[in-house]
Each structure stands twice: as C-alpha cells, then as structure tokens.
C-alpha cells in the first residue's frame, strides 16, 4: 500500500476524532485496523478509543484490537489486556472485549 493511501486513511481518522463524529470514528477506526500496515500505530489509536466517552466507540476499539491480532498476528499483549480489562467494566462493552480476547489468544 502506498504511503499516500495510508496517510489519507490516518488523516480521515484524525478528522473524525477532531470532529467528534461517532459514526465517522467507527468507520475510520475499522478502516485503519484493516488497512494500515503499522499495527503499533493502529493499536495506539484503539487504546485511545478505549477511553472515549461513547461506549460504542469503546466497543469498536475493542473489536479492532481483535482485528489487529488476527490480521497482523502481533499485539502488545500486556498493555492491551490491561486496557481491555478496564473497558470490560462497562457491561455494554464487555462482550466486545470478550470477542477481542478470543481473537488475541
């Protein structure tokens, strides 16, 4: 994938976050999870989104962490597990966390 393609996807993510547009954040986060070759960059965005005020953004972030693990076969396990554990305290997000953990292990 070209650098311009990757940068355009990242720019779209940052624009969505800056605008606070929940639907666009969902789309952009999933997009970078599937297309960005730098799993560490995507993991960092997912971890940031696990702290988002919207439970749906946190749920998508957990799901995308699972995508990273499946697609790249790499993840910072200790960092991710502790963040997912905190996210799972919200019962609306807990099932998404379980799904992500299933993908990780």
Phi, psi and omega in degrees: 000142183286156177298322180296319179298312180298315181295322178297320179294318179294318178300320178298320177299309182298322178297318180297316179295315180298323180282342182071021182276104186303313181298318179291325177297315178306307183298315184292322180293316177297318180302310181291329178298323182273336189245338185278129182281347180267088184299329179294321178296314180294318178302317179298319178294319178297317179296322175298317182290338175294347179257003184293147179298331181278126180295332181289326175293319178297321179295315178296321179299317178298315178301318181293330175297319175298320178300316180302312182298319181288315185287314187263346184054038180207145178192150174276088193304311183297315180296314182293316182299319180292322178292319178295323179299318177295318181296326182291348177294339175271116183300337178288338184255343188305317180295326178292322177296316178301316177299317179296316180296324175299322178287330183284317185260000000 
